[in-house]
Each structure stands twice: as C-alpha cells, then as structure tokens.
Amino acid sequence: MSASIPDDGPPDSFEEFARFIRDVGSKGPRGDHPETLRAWLDLAEAYRITQALRECKGNRSAAARVLGIGRRTLYAKMDKLGITATWRMV
C-alpha cells in the first residue's frame, strides 16, 4: 500500500489531517511501510508550512522565522511539496 499527499494539496485543518492519517492507517496490512511513513511526514510538513504561511499572511520570510528555518530552506520545502503562497492565504 502506498499513501500520498491528496491531489488537492495539504489539508486545511487539523481535522482533515487527522482524518487522512486514520484513513491511511486503517488500510492494508500492518508492517514496515517506509513509503507510507514518508507520505505522512510530507503531509505533516506541508500542513505546518501552510499554517505558518496563513499565520504570516503569505509572507514567506516571516513564515520561515515562525518555523525556525531559513528562507531558502522554506522555498526548497515548498517546491518539493508543491506549496505556493498566494493571496488566498491571507
């Protein structure tokens, strides 16, 4: 079984994130599934980045400070996870 970030992007709320984790965790046999863990970690990271961007009204430099990472690191993570900061985040 493989899990991935939903096509519509990271969840908008903690409840959506928790529901995704429950749904993925309840499917398939138990065991060592590193691809599933990677997807969960990516989803958690995408959720936190998205929340920081919303909190900072889309300001990526401020969001990086909130997250405790460098601006270039934030840009790289956003690119890897397919996250864009738009006016809709405000």
JOGIJO-V344842 format. One record per residue. N is the residue number from 0. NEAR is the number of other ideal C-beta (glycine too) atoms within 8 Angstrom. Layout:
n=[N N]
near=[NEAR NEAR]
This chain:
n=[0 1 2 3 4 5 6 7 8 9 10 11 12 13 14 15 16 17 18 19 20 21 22 23 24 25 26 27 28 29 30 31 32 33 34 35 36 37 38 39 40 41 42 43 44 45 46 47 48 49 50 51 52 53 54 55 56 57 58 59 60 61 62 63 64 65 66 67 68 69 70 71 72 73 74 75 76 77 78 79 80 81 82 83 84 85 86 87 88 89]
near=[7 7 8 5 10 8 3 3 9 13 12 5 6 7 7 9 13 8 9 11 10 8 8 11 6 5 6 5 4 3 4 3 9 6 8 11 8 8 13 11 8 10 14 9 10 13 12 9 16 13 8 11 14 10 8 11 8 11 9 13 7 9 15 12 7 9 10 4 7 6 8 6 9 14 9 8 12 13 7 6 12 8 12 5 10 6 5 4 10 6]
